[in-house]
Amino acid sequence: MHYVTAEGIGKSFGVKPLFENITFHISEGDKIAIVARNGSGKSTLLKILAGQDVPDNGNVWIHKDVTVALFEQDPQFEEHKTILDNIFHYEHPVAEAIREYESITEAKEPDAEKLAAAITKMDEMGAWDFEAKVKQILGKLNIHNLDQRINTLSGGQRKRVALAQTLIDIGFEHKHVLLIMDEPTNHLDVGMVEWLEHYLNQQNVTLLLVTHDRYFLDAVCDVIWEIDGSNMYTYKGDYEGYIEKKAARIENQQANIDKAKNEYRKELEWMRKQPKARTTKAQSRIDSFYEIEKRAKQRIEDKQVELQMKMNRLGGKVVEMKKVYKNFGDKVILKGFDYTFKKGERVGVIGKNGAGKSTFINIIQQKELQDSGKVNIGDTVVFGNFSQQGLEYKEDMRVIEYVKRIAENFPLAKGGTLSAAQFLELFLFPPDQQYTYLSKLSGGEQKRLQLLTVLFRNPNFLILDEPTNDLDLPTLSVLENFLDNYGGCLLIVSHDRYFMDRLVDHLFVFEGDGEVQDFPGNYSHYRIWQKEQERKEAEERANQKKAEEAKAVQEKPKEKKKLSFKEKHEFEQIEKDLPKLEAEKETLTAKMSDPNLPYEELEVISKRMMELTEELEAKELRWLELSELAG
């Protein structure tokens, strides 16, 4: 079933075209990701499909049976109403029944009569299955105080409530839903992102999304649309495949441009020799000349950063933290933390939201003081801090003026300098955009400029707090290439698993209650280790339960009873099955120990391990029962 057809649509802001003459189709079951630079029209395209904007030209057709649900970057709420009222704003009988039930159960002392009426209504509506799904969504997104008013929430809490609202809304719709999501993983911790991947894969939903999270993209999408230079290109497969196919496309385009340039030189010479009076035949060739000229003068922009910074030299002493304690009331952030940073160290910081990661990086810079302990900073250390606060400026000015206020030039390690304008180009601000006012930049463009100004100061200890939020994939590629060659200390707080895997050597894992684990490896290594620990704990619990049940069986008074023919056959079959199941378990355990095991395969194996553990437990218990009878 066709959900959406767009034919020749285009959209411009002023004289700048975002995209032109784009045609595409979305069919039921499609899972599509859109990739483009900030300011290329991704969010605008999503709003056009959601009916919140209209194209300047072309047509968009949406099937009459399809409901479009849009999750936006800046969600709109009824600010003075509660989380509960906003989530269940939907006028639907089941939604109303669940809202009433949740509202009553949220009270400190629920009214018994009202609760009984609400339960009866839930029964009549058959709403319990969906209520369980609602509970799962709210729990996984860490949304608990449903009576809290929206205008008291932080930015991250608002995004999670908006995501919950969207996921719950589509559950009330008919089966034909086009879910459009603009950066759904921003402000989610890694556990939430992994749950959302699983949830979207389990739902019968057609999906169109914009995301900077490449692991998330690969997990939920199998088609990539790229908006580049006002055109759209389609690629099937994962992100790595997209990169390879894009490189081949650019190479092919460049070859065609080179060919057109050779032809252009010949035709230009012919044009110069032609008399003013022209024949019809000559006019045809002249028209062809202008087409060749247009192709020959095309420019392909696919910039990659290879830049060696001339940093201030780091001395022998970088940062020392000795017996550092930090509390906020009863909440413990650090409990005797000890660590000495070394030159060129690359550390990732992970943990659940609210575990104290941002406080930790503020203490390192002494922007926030510890309760006790010492933080010694080397004399040569120059911090560069990319914070979540965004671009800060008191007065509006042009982009180039803002950068020049820091410095006119950027020194390079091998000698020479880059001007402010050249550095801006390197970070995807072309000359015409450098004279744009700061207030006219998109949110993503402001984040990119904020990042650029941090790097332009030549820090030798770089701290990045959630740098990938609101940055597009082309800019992330630029940033990663830059950081690959960065020679200073690097401390990254991020939920972006791909970004962390590429850039860090070890992790500080904030486990809560002031406990910080120093894990030797990147994020994927940590998740493999964590899954293995979870498997071992589950196995220990299963073994303990099995031992307790076996003991209980042994303590039962023995009754002499012969096995029936059916029980004897069952006993023999179990004895054949147990070695096979144990062998499969050993094989999977060996696979999970492989540090190169892809995350998706690890998920499948972990699920099978849980099934095996339960199956073995049941069969062994039954074997014990039958062996007692046989004995």
PLY file of the C-alpha trace (Angstrom):
ply
format ascii 1.0
element vertex 631
property float x
property float y
property float z
element edge 630
property int vertex1
property int vertex2
end_header
0.00 0.00 0.00
1.32 3.44 -0.97
1.31 5.83 1.98
2.83 8.97 0.45
3.73 10.19 -3.03
5.58 13.48 -3.59
6.10 14.78 -7.13
8.50 17.57 -8.01
8.29 19.35 -4.67
10.58 22.26 -3.84
11.02 24.70 -0.96
13.07 27.88 -0.60
13.71 30.47 2.07
14.33 33.77 0.31
16.59 33.14 -2.66
18.13 30.01 -1.09
16.55 26.73 -2.27
16.48 24.03 0.39
15.55 21.34 -2.13
14.20 21.37 -5.68
12.10 19.04 -7.84
12.17 16.13 -5.38
10.05 13.06 -6.14
9.67 10.07 -3.82
7.28 7.39 -2.57
6.72 5.90 0.89
5.05 2.50 1.10
3.72 0.54 4.06
6.53 -0.95 6.13
9.26 1.38 4.85
11.86 2.45 7.42
13.69 5.49 6.02
16.36 7.81 7.48
17.08 11.28 6.08
20.70 12.50 6.06
21.70 16.09 5.27
23.57 19.07 6.67
21.81 21.41 9.08
19.95 24.02 7.08
19.33 21.68 4.12
15.61 21.35 4.79
15.27 18.04 6.69
12.88 19.38 9.33
11.01 21.42 6.71
10.44 18.30 4.61
9.11 16.44 7.66
6.71 19.29 8.44
5.46 19.32 4.82
4.61 15.61 5.07
2.92 16.21 8.44
0.78 18.99 6.95
2.41 21.76 9.05
4.02 23.42 6.00
3.46 23.47 2.24
5.92 23.18 -0.64
6.51 26.16 -2.92
5.87 23.90 -5.89
4.99 20.28 -6.65
2.39 18.06 -5.01
2.19 15.75 -1.98
-0.44 13.03 -1.86
-1.14 11.07 1.35
-3.46 8.06 1.35
-6.78 8.86 3.04
-6.46 5.88 5.43
-3.00 6.89 6.65
-2.52 8.81 9.90
0.67 10.90 10.10
2.25 11.31 13.57
5.11 13.81 13.96
7.64 13.84 16.81
9.28 17.29 16.67
12.56 18.78 17.91
10.63 21.45 19.86
7.47 19.76 21.16
4.39 21.88 21.87
2.46 21.30 25.11
-0.31 22.82 27.17
2.22 24.27 29.60
0.06 24.64 32.72
-1.41 21.15 32.49
0.13 18.00 33.97
2.18 15.33 32.21
-0.83 13.00 32.49
-3.22 15.49 30.84
-0.78 16.18 28.01
-0.05 12.52 27.31
-3.73 11.56 27.28
-4.93 14.62 25.38
-6.27 12.29 22.72
-10.07 12.12 22.38
-10.47 8.36 22.34
-12.56 6.17 24.69
-9.64 3.88 25.60
-7.33 6.86 26.16
-9.95 8.47 28.39
-10.41 5.25 30.40
-6.64 4.89 30.94
-6.27 8.58 31.83
-8.98 8.31 34.50
-7.49 5.11 35.92
-3.93 6.55 36.02
-5.17 9.79 37.57
-6.91 7.90 40.41
-3.98 5.53 41.09
-1.51 8.48 41.13
-3.33 9.94 44.17
-1.79 9.34 47.60
-5.07 7.89 48.91
-7.14 6.64 45.95
-10.92 6.87 46.32
-12.09 3.23 46.51
-15.43 3.90 44.81
-13.87 5.88 41.95
-11.14 3.28 41.57
-13.72 0.48 41.29
-15.62 2.47 38.63
-12.38 3.12 36.72
-11.47 -0.58 36.80
-14.95 -1.51 35.54
-14.58 0.99 32.69
-11.14 -0.44 31.84
-12.69 -3.91 31.72
-15.51 -2.77 29.46
-13.10 -1.04 27.07
-10.65 -3.96 27.03
-7.98 -1.37 27.89
-5.70 -3.43 30.13
-3.34 -4.60 27.37
-2.81 -1.07 26.18
-2.48 0.19 29.75
0.40 -2.28 30.19
2.03 -0.87 27.05
1.57 2.67 28.40
3.22 1.61 31.69
6.13 0.14 29.75
6.63 3.31 27.68
6.49 5.61 30.73
8.75 3.35 32.78
11.40 2.93 30.09
11.50 6.70 29.49
11.78 7.36 33.24
8.51 9.30 33.44
6.94 8.72 36.87
5.48 11.85 38.48
2.49 12.22 36.16
0.98 15.05 38.26
3.98 17.33 37.56
3.17 20.35 35.41
4.87 20.64 32.02
6.22 24.15 32.66
8.35 22.79 35.54
10.19 20.22 33.40
13.77 20.43 32.10
14.48 20.33 28.37
15.40 16.64 28.50
12.26 15.74 30.48
10.08 17.61 27.97
11.60 15.64 25.08
10.95 12.32 26.85
7.35 13.28 27.64
6.85 14.29 23.98
8.28 10.95 22.84
5.99 9.05 25.23
3.02 11.09 24.00
3.84 10.25 20.36
4.33 6.52 20.98
1.11 6.30 23.02
-0.84 8.33 20.44
0.01 5.99 17.57
-1.28 3.07 19.64
-4.78 4.56 19.49
-4.67 4.98 15.72
-5.76 2.59 13.00
-3.12 0.23 11.67
-1.93 2.57 8.89
0.40 5.03 10.66
3.30 6.99 9.21
5.53 7.88 12.16
7.83 10.86 11.46
10.57 11.47 14.04
13.03 14.38 14.20
16.07 13.43 16.35
14.19 11.07 18.71
17.34 9.96 20.61
18.34 13.42 21.89
18.24 13.52 25.71
17.84 9.73 26.01
20.42 7.65 27.82
21.78 4.57 26.07
19.39 2.16 27.80
16.44 4.23 26.58
17.84 4.38 23.03
18.29 0.59 22.94
14.75 0.11 24.25
13.39 2.52 21.57
15.24 0.57 18.85
13.59 -2.64 20.03
10.16 -0.99 20.43
10.13 0.49 16.92
11.23 -2.82 15.41
8.41 -4.65 17.20
5.69 -2.22 16.13
3.89 -2.47 12.80
4.74 1.11 11.86
6.03 2.88 8.76
8.89 5.18 9.76
10.62 8.30 8.43
13.24 9.81 10.72
16.11 12.22 11.07
18.83 11.06 13.48
22.53 11.62 14.17
22.82 8.26 15.99
24.31 5.88 13.43
23.80 2.70 15.47
20.15 3.68 15.98
19.84 4.41 12.25
21.23 0.98 11.34
19.00 -0.76 13.91
15.67 0.66 12.70
16.13 1.79 9.06
17.07 0.04 5.82
16.85 2.99 3.39
18.71 6.32 3.53
17.62 9.47 1.72
20.33 12.10 1.35
19.52 15.74 0.61
22.63 17.22 -0.99
22.87 20.41 -2.99
19.04 20.73 -3.19
18.78 17.21 -4.71
17.74 13.92 -3.10
19.58 10.59 -3.48
18.32 7.19 -2.30
20.54 4.43 -0.88
19.44 1.00 0.32
21.32 -0.64 3.19
23.09 0.56 6.34
25.14 3.68 7.09
28.49 2.16 6.09
26.97 1.09 2.77
25.64 4.61 2.28
29.12 6.09 2.82
30.62 3.71 0.24
27.87 4.33 -2.34
28.04 8.09 -1.81
31.80 8.04 -2.42
31.20 6.11 -5.66
28.50 8.61 -6.69
30.80 11.59 -6.06
33.62 9.90 -7.96
31.28 9.28 -10.89
29.99 12.86 -10.77
33.54 14.19 -10.72
34.42 12.09 -13.76
31.40 13.50 -15.60
32.39 17.05 -14.62
35.96 16.48 -15.88
34.57 15.16 -19.14
32.27 18.19 -19.44
35.23 20.53 -18.80
37.18 19.04 -21.70
34.15 19.37 -23.96
33.56 22.91 -22.65
37.08 24.04 -23.62
36.54 22.83 -27.21
33.10 24.42 -27.49
34.35 27.68 -25.93
37.01 27.94 -28.63
34.34 27.35 -31.31
32.08 30.02 -29.73
34.87 32.60 -29.82
35.49 31.98 -33.52
31.84 32.26 -34.60
30.66 35.31 -36.55
27.79 37.38 -35.14
25.34 36.16 -37.81
24.27 32.65 -36.82
22.44 29.87 -38.68
19.72 27.69 -37.15
22.24 24.83 -37.00
24.75 27.04 -35.17
22.07 28.20 -32.72
21.42 24.58 -31.71
25.11 24.16 -30.97
25.12 27.41 -28.97
22.23 26.17 -26.83
24.14 22.94 -26.28
27.21 24.97 -25.27
25.38 26.58 -22.34
24.23 23.16 -21.08
27.84 21.91 -21.24
29.02 25.06 -19.45
26.52 24.44 -16.63
27.75 20.85 -16.16
31.42 21.85 -16.35
31.04 24.51 -13.64
29.38 22.23 -11.10
31.11 22.02 -7.73
31.02 18.98 -5.50
31.42 19.71 -1.80
32.46 16.70 0.25
34.93 18.23 2.67
36.86 16.16 5.17
39.00 17.67 7.89
42.68 16.86 8.15
44.00 19.44 10.55
46.92 19.43 12.96
46.39 21.94 15.77
49.28 23.89 17.20
48.24 23.40 20.81
49.83 24.86 23.90
52.31 22.23 25.09
51.07 20.05 27.93
53.51 19.76 30.81
54.13 16.63 32.87
51.25 17.48 35.18
47.77 17.50 33.60
44.92 17.00 36.12
45.12 15.08 39.42
42.01 14.20 41.44
42.68 12.91 44.96
40.00 11.52 47.29
37.30 13.73 45.76
33.85 13.70 47.40
30.73 15.47 46.14
27.13 15.29 47.40
23.92 17.15 46.71
21.98 16.58 49.91
21.43 12.81 50.15
22.52 12.27 46.55
26.14 11.08 46.27
27.98 12.07 43.08
31.60 11.15 43.92
32.85 9.05 46.82
36.63 9.28 47.22
37.35 9.49 43.48
41.07 9.11 42.59
42.52 9.60 39.12
45.50 11.20 37.37
45.01 12.20 33.72
47.88 11.59 31.31
48.90 13.34 28.08
46.84 12.35 25.06
44.30 10.41 27.12
40.85 9.74 25.60
38.13 9.03 28.14
34.39 8.51 27.71
31.95 9.23 30.53
28.69 7.25 30.64
25.86 6.64 33.09
22.16 7.24 33.51
20.73 10.75 33.34
21.19 12.45 36.71
24.12 10.26 37.77
26.42 13.31 38.05
28.36 13.32 34.77
28.01 17.07 34.15
28.90 17.84 37.78
32.02 15.68 37.38
33.31 17.62 34.35
32.60 20.93 36.11
34.68 19.78 39.09
37.57 18.85 36.78
37.59 22.44 35.46
36.92 23.80 38.98
33.78 25.54 37.76
32.13 23.73 40.66
33.98 22.89 43.87
34.20 19.45 45.47
33.06 18.96 49.08
36.43 17.51 50.03
39.58 16.13 48.40
41.93 17.86 45.96
41.86 18.74 42.26
45.27 19.86 40.98
45.42 21.36 37.47
48.72 21.67 35.60
49.99 25.17 34.77
50.01 24.46 31.02
46.44 23.09 30.81
44.03 25.05 28.58
40.49 23.70 28.81
38.11 23.77 25.89
34.55 23.14 27.06
31.70 22.29 24.67
28.65 22.41 26.96
24.97 21.61 26.49
24.04 25.26 27.08
24.52 26.16 23.42
25.88 29.26 21.70
26.03 32.29 24.02
26.11 35.86 22.75
24.91 39.19 24.16
24.44 41.03 20.89
23.52 39.81 17.44
26.35 39.85 14.91
27.54 38.10 11.76
29.17 34.66 12.00
32.59 35.85 10.75
32.59 38.74 13.26
31.81 36.37 16.12
34.80 34.14 15.28
37.19 37.05 14.67
36.45 38.34 18.16
38.32 35.24 19.41
41.23 35.45 16.94
41.94 36.43 13.35
43.97 33.28 12.61
44.25 29.64 13.68
47.88 28.39 13.99
48.79 24.99 12.50
51.24 22.47 13.96
53.38 22.31 10.80
53.59 26.09 10.48
51.34 28.59 8.82
47.84 29.60 9.81
44.24 29.41 8.73
42.20 32.60 8.63
38.89 32.73 10.48
37.11 32.50 7.11
39.12 29.41 6.07
38.44 27.73 9.42
34.72 28.44 9.03
34.76 26.83 5.57
36.44 23.78 7.05
33.49 23.38 9.40
30.93 23.67 6.59
30.24 27.42 6.69
30.69 28.55 3.05
31.64 32.21 2.35
28.05 33.35 1.71
26.88 31.91 5.06
29.72 33.52 7.03
27.92 36.87 6.79
24.65 35.47 8.17
23.51 36.88 11.53
23.79 34.52 14.50
20.06 34.83 15.20
19.26 33.53 11.70
21.18 30.26 12.13
19.28 27.02 12.73
19.71 25.23 16.06
22.11 22.74 14.50
24.12 25.49 12.80
24.47 27.33 16.12
25.77 24.14 17.75
28.27 23.74 14.92
29.48 27.34 15.39
29.71 26.79 19.16
31.92 23.75 18.55
34.08 25.67 16.08
34.68 28.54 18.53
35.74 26.07 21.25
38.30 24.46 18.91
39.46 27.82 17.52
40.89 28.68 20.96
43.43 25.82 20.62
42.67 23.95 23.89
44.91 21.08 24.96
42.31 19.47 27.26
39.05 19.21 25.37
35.78 18.43 27.22
32.73 17.62 25.11
29.38 17.34 26.93
26.83 15.66 24.62
28.45 17.13 21.48
26.41 15.07 19.01
22.96 16.39 20.04
21.55 18.56 17.23
24.60 18.04 14.99
23.92 16.55 11.57
25.80 13.48 10.29
28.04 15.42 7.83
29.16 17.71 10.68
29.72 14.70 12.96
31.95 13.18 10.29
33.94 16.46 10.17
34.22 16.51 13.99
35.32 12.87 14.22
37.99 13.33 11.56
39.23 16.39 13.43
39.33 14.58 16.79
41.11 11.56 15.27
44.14 13.84 14.82
43.74 15.76 18.07
46.83 15.44 20.25
45.53 16.75 23.58
43.48 15.14 26.35
39.92 14.32 25.36
36.99 13.79 27.77
33.62 12.97 26.19
30.23 12.73 27.87
27.90 11.22 25.29
25.06 8.77 24.68
26.17 8.40 21.04
27.59 4.87 20.93
29.17 5.17 17.47
30.91 8.43 18.41
32.26 6.93 21.64
33.41 3.71 19.99
35.44 5.63 17.45
37.16 8.08 19.79
37.68 6.78 23.36
40.11 4.27 24.85
38.43 3.70 28.22
35.30 4.70 30.14
34.32 6.20 33.46
31.02 4.45 34.21
28.86 6.33 36.74
26.96 3.51 38.46
25.17 5.67 41.07
25.77 6.35 44.78
29.19 7.82 44.02
30.57 4.62 42.46
32.63 5.21 39.28
34.07 2.23 37.42
37.13 2.69 35.16
36.38 0.28 32.30
39.22 -0.58 29.84
37.57 -0.36 26.42
35.02 1.50 24.32
31.25 1.50 24.69
30.57 -1.64 22.61
33.15 -3.55 24.67
31.41 -2.35 27.83
27.98 -3.48 26.63
29.31 -6.94 25.73
30.85 -7.20 29.21
27.64 -5.92 30.81
25.49 -8.43 28.91
27.81 -11.22 30.02
27.50 -10.08 33.65
23.70 -10.01 33.34
23.77 -13.52 31.85
25.95 -14.83 34.69
23.68 -13.25 37.31
20.60 -14.76 35.65
22.35 -18.15 35.55
23.29 -17.91 39.23
19.70 -17.09 40.16
18.46 -19.99 38.04
20.97 -22.39 39.63
20.03 -21.20 43.11
16.34 -21.69 42.35
17.07 -25.11 40.86
19.05 -26.13 43.94
16.25 -24.99 46.26
13.65 -26.89 44.23
15.85 -30.00 44.11
16.26 -29.82 47.88
12.51 -29.51 48.29
12.00 -32.56 46.07
14.52 -34.58 48.08
12.83 -33.69 51.35
9.45 -34.95 50.14
8.51 -38.40 51.46
9.36 -40.98 48.85
6.47 -42.88 47.38
7.18 -46.09 45.60
5.70 -45.80 42.18
6.68 -47.22 38.85
6.94 -45.01 35.79
4.16 -45.28 33.27
5.08 -46.02 29.66
4.53 -42.33 28.79
6.68 -41.13 31.73
9.45 -43.60 30.84
9.49 -42.31 27.26
9.56 -38.71 28.56
12.44 -39.57 30.93
14.50 -41.08 28.10
13.81 -38.08 25.83
14.91 -35.60 28.52
18.17 -37.51 28.97
18.79 -37.11 25.23
17.80 -33.40 25.19
19.88 -32.21 28.16
23.35 -32.82 26.59
22.24 -31.05 23.38
21.01 -28.01 25.28
24.18 -27.87 27.41
26.32 -28.07 24.23
24.37 -25.21 22.62
24.78 -23.16 25.78
28.55 -23.67 25.80
28.76 -22.66 22.13
26.80 -19.45 22.72
28.87 -18.63 25.83
32.04 -18.88 23.72
30.54 -16.59 21.08
29.60 -13.95 23.66
33.22 -13.80 24.80
34.28 -12.57 21.34
35.03 -8.79 21.69
34.38 -8.33 17.92
30.86 -9.75 18.06
28.40 -7.29 16.40
25.92 -5.75 18.84
22.87 -7.00 16.89
24.15 -10.62 17.03
24.90 -10.19 20.74
21.26 -9.22 21.33
20.03 -12.37 19.52
22.45 -14.62 21.43
21.53 -13.03 24.80
17.85 -13.67 24.13
18.54 -17.31 23.19
20.68 -17.75 26.33
17.76 -16.68 28.50
15.48 -19.16 26.69
18.06 -21.94 27.08
18.45 -21.26 30.81
14.68 -21.50 31.35
14.38 -24.63 29.18
17.25 -26.39 30.97
15.81 -25.46 34.33
12.41 -26.93 33.44
13.84 -30.14 31.96
16.26 -30.71 34.84
13.49 -30.25 37.37
11.29 -32.69 35.47
14.23 -35.14 35.23
14.63 -35.00 39.01
10.92 -35.71 39.51
10.95 -38.66 37.10
14.23 -40.07 38.49
12.71 -40.01 41.99
9.76 -42.02 40.68
12.07 -44.39 38.83
14.30 -44.87 41.89
0 1
1 2
2 3
3 4
4 5
5 6
6 7
7 8
8 9
9 10
10 11
11 12
12 13
13 14
14 15
15 16
16 17
17 18
18 19
19 20
20 21
21 22
22 23
23 24
24 25
25 26
26 27
27 28
28 29
29 30
30 31
31 32
32 33
33 34
34 35
35 36
36 37
37 38
38 39
39 40
40 41
41 42
42 43
43 44
44 45
45 46
46 47
47 48
48 49
49 50
50 51
51 52
52 53
53 54
54 55
55 56
56 57
57 58
58 59
59 60
60 61
61 62
62 63
63 64
64 65
65 66
66 67
67 68
68 69
69 70
70 71
71 72
72 73
73 74
74 75
75 76
76 77
77 78
78 79
79 80
80 81
81 82
82 83
83 84
84 85
85 86
86 87
87 88
88 89
89 90
90 91
91 92
92 93
93 94
94 95
95 96
96 97
97 98
98 99
99 100
100 101
101 102
102 103
103 104
104 105
105 106
106 107
107 108
108 109
109 110
110 111
111 112
112 113
113 114
114 115
115 116
116 117
117 118
118 119
119 120
120 121
121 122
122 123
123 124
124 125
125 126
126 127
127 128
128 129
129 130
130 131
131 132
132 133
133 134
134 135
135 136
136 137
137 138
138 139
139 140
140 141
141 142
142 143
143 144
144 145
145 146
146 147
147 148
148 149
149 150
150 151
151 152
152 153
153 154
154 155
155 156
156 157
157 158
158 159
159 160
160 161
161 162
162 163
163 164
164 165
165 166
166 167
167 168
168 169
169 170
170 171
171 172
172 173
173 174
174 175
175 176
176 177
177 178
178 179
179 180
180 181
181 182
182 183
183 184
184 185
185 186
186 187
187 188
188 189
189 190
190 191
191 192
192 193
193 194
194 195
195 196
196 197
197 198
198 199
199 200
200 201
201 202
202 203
203 204
204 205
205 206
206 207
207 208
208 209
209 210
210 211
211 212
212 213
213 214
214 215
215 216
216 217
217 218
218 219
219 220
220 221
221 222
222 223
223 224
224 225
225 226
226 227
227 228
228 229
229 230
230 231
231 232
232 233
233 234
234 235
235 236
236 237
237 238
238 239
239 240
240 241
241 242
242 243
243 244
244 245
245 246
246 247
247 248
248 249
249 250
250 251
251 252
252 253
253 254
254 255
255 256
256 257
257 258
258 259
259 260
260 261
261 262
262 263
263 264
264 265
265 266
266 267
267 268
268 269
269 270
270 271
271 272
272 273
273 274
274 275
275 276
276 277
277 278
278 279
279 280
280 281
281 282
282 283
283 284
284 285
285 286
286 287
287 288
288 289
289 290
290 291
291 292
292 293
293 294
294 295
295 296
296 297
297 298
298 299
299 300
300 301
301 302
302 303
303 304
304 305
305 306
306 307
307 308
308 309
309 310
310 311
311 312
312 313
313 314
314 315
315 316
316 317
317 318
318 319
319 320
320 321
321 322
322 323
323 324
324 325
325 326
326 327
327 328
328 329
329 330
330 331
331 332
332 333
333 334
334 335
335 336
336 337
337 338
338 339
339 340
340 341
341 342
342 343
343 344
344 345
345 346
346 347
347 348
348 349
349 350
350 351
351 352
352 353
353 354
354 355
355 356
356 357
357 358
358 359
359 360
360 361
361 362
362 363
363 364
364 365
365 366
366 367
367 368
368 369
369 370
370 371
371 372
372 373
373 374
374 375
375 376
376 377
377 378
378 379
379 380
380 381
381 382
382 383
383 384
384 385
385 386
386 387
387 388
388 389
389 390
390 391
391 392
392 393
393 394
394 395
395 396
396 397
397 398
398 399
399 400
400 401
401 402
402 403
403 404
404 405
405 406
406 407
407 408
408 409
409 410
410 411
411 412
412 413
413 414
414 415
415 416
416 417
417 418
418 419
419 420
420 421
421 422
422 423
423 424
424 425
425 426
426 427
427 428
428 429
429 430
430 431
431 432
432 433
433 434
434 435
435 436
436 437
437 438
438 439
439 440
440 441
441 442
442 443
443 444
444 445
445 446
446 447
447 448
448 449
449 450
450 451
451 452
452 453
453 454
454 455
455 456
456 457
457 458
458 459
459 460
460 461
461 462
462 463
463 464
464 465
465 466
466 467
467 468
468 469
469 470
470 471
471 472
472 473
473 474
474 475
475 476
476 477
477 478
478 479
479 480
480 481
481 482
482 483
483 484
484 485
485 486
486 487
487 488
488 489
489 490
490 491
491 492
492 493
493 494
494 495
495 496
496 497
497 498
498 499
499 500
500 501
501 502
502 503
503 504
504 505
505 506
506 507
507 508
508 509
509 510
510 511
511 512
512 513
513 514
514 515
515 516
516 517
517 518
518 519
519 520
520 521
521 522
522 523
523 524
524 525
525 526
526 527
527 528
528 529
529 530
530 531
531 532
532 533
533 534
534 535
535 536
536 537
537 538
538 539
539 540
540 541
541 542
542 543
543 544
544 545
545 546
546 547
547 548
548 549
549 550
550 551
551 552
552 553
553 554
554 555
555 556
556 557
557 558
558 559
559 560
560 561
561 562
562 563
563 564
564 565
565 566
566 567
567 568
568 569
569 570
570 571
571 572
572 573
573 574
574 575
575 576
576 577
577 578
578 579
579 580
580 581
581 582
582 583
583 584
584 585
585 586
586 587
587 588
588 589
589 590
590 591
591 592
592 593
593 594
594 595
595 596
596 597
597 598
598 599
599 600
600 601
601 602
602 603
603 604
604 605
605 606
606 607
607 608
608 609
609 610
610 611
611 612
612 613
613 614
614 615
615 616
616 617
617 618
618 619
619 620
620 621
621 622
622 623
623 624
624 625
625 626
626 627
627 628
628 629
629 630
